[in-house]
Amino acid sequence: METILKSAKKTVVISPDNPTRIIGERINPTGKKRLAASLLEGSLEIVEKEALEQIEAGADILDVNVGAASVDEVDMLPKAVKLVMETVDVPICIDSADPNALRAALEMHREMAPEGKPLINSVNGEEERLELILPLVAEYKAAVIGLAMDDDGIPDTAEKRFAVAKKIVDRAGALGIPPEDIVIDCLALTVGADSKAGLITLGAIDMVRSELGVNMTLGASNVSFGLPEREVINWAFLAMAIQLGLNAPIVDAAKVREAILAADLLLGRDDYSMRYIKAYKKRIKK
Amino acid sequence: METILKSAKKTVVISPDNPTRIIGERINPTGKKRLAASLLEGSLEIVEKEALEQIEAGADILDVNVGAASVDEVDMLPKAVKLVMETVDVPICIDSADPNALRAALEMHREMAPEGKPLINSVNGEEERLELILPLVAEYKAAVIGLAMDDDGIPDTAEKRFAVAKKIVDRAGALGIPPEDIVIDCLALTVGADSKAGLITLGAIDMVRSELGVNMTLGASNVSFGLPEREVINWAFLAMAIQLGLNAPIVDAAKVREAILAADLLLGRDDYSMRYIKAYKKRIKK
């Protein structure tokens, strides 16, 4: 199954046969005080810098989120999307909890790239979200991330997360949105709080791949929250999740791209180790 | 299925329900000039040092190999086994291509630990090896590593490696050696030479786990031979292989224990992250 994302100039295909695609997570003020403060002042300088740096670090798609307290997202999100699209040429993942901000940004995206196709972040299994977001996905012929949680919160078993994923795919289908335009996020919670948290996510990923066959993203780094040397845990988790079917993680490319390239190499998706070696040579040149 | 290994004082159980057990690989002169030279002079000083350092680094079992050009293994292997057993208390993996050296070392092990149970490294699917090694395993009530290769070399598909593993388990069974005393090594070759090498090993591990259910070892670091930043590849490979059923890799504990602990943590085998955090605290103390 192929999820095709397009900016004005670039097409990125997420599929099990392709190398893992990285959705760069850094344009997001959550936990980033400087970015939050600058957005509040109406400045997009850091957004531009983060866009360039993430592409340099190997991101294939950029998430754009401006949601911080007191920021007018309906105003700022389209501006940020416009700036990122002017700065770099990769496809965009438009990220907001506010449907009005999403609509405004989707309009801007359409203006900037009439033939483009962005990813929307996100819908989930909550009735209200399904009703608000899926029509936008259909109207703008976008793709959408579907989080495996619903009105009861984040399910505590792989089976229940899978069931939510299936519900999202089914509800989208009823509006004419094909499964290849849904990218499921099985959700990672920290193993620091629950030693079964990793297993639940991995189990859900395995079920979604074998039973739905849709492509998958994952905010993988949550898995190590509160633990020391998080990178070691994140690298192992990414390798395991990619082995089971994760193929478009939303991560900090600068921190984990190496591990993702190693996983692809081990899974036979890197002929002659070319991508792995090229990234290594680029790093040592610096 | 439980593989139970015993030294005089310590029992280590390899099983899918337990944390991954590390077989320390460093007492082996292959590629280690200083160790090879000292063995040739009859000195076991480095062997003692390596034994202590590997236990400090978290090895659960120690491989003991003295095979280098011109070294009399029948003389030196029992001496090395004796010294390691006097120095540390973990179970021993007796490693030699020479059946006479294995027998001499097994005699020494029996003397040092009459109730002990070592692991023998190794038998494979070659007729000659099966006929030479399996009777030793039965006679000394040891466990044995079975390499997934035979008279035709290392098979180039997962299915054929699995078939060799099954043959070893069957032939052992005919001599009264139960499957829990066989630890299969699906063999890692470098992805630097063949981009499908990782997939073949991982596929074989998956089949051995699901169809034979026996425990597994793996000389995992071979997978990255000839490539830069080998640790990144080795860590990802270990995480993937452990997820599929590898549970007693033969590795350099100092280099990969962190990644193995992370894999166990993610697979729900480390309640309250205690092993991961304890190892971290020990590292930062240094």
Interface residues (C-beta under 8 A of the other chain):
Chain A: V191 G192 S195 K196 G198 L199 L202 V223 L227 P228 E229 V232 I233 W235 A236 F237 L238 A239 M240 Q243 L244 E258 A259 A262 A263 L265 L266 L267 G268 R269 D270 D271 Y272 S273 Y276 I277 Y280
Chain B: V191 G192 S195 K196 G198 L199 L202 V223 L227 P228 E229 V232 I233 W235 A236 F237 L238 A239 M240 Q243 L244 E258 A259 A262 A263 L265 L266 L267 G268 R269 D270 D271 Y272 S273 Y276 I277 Y280
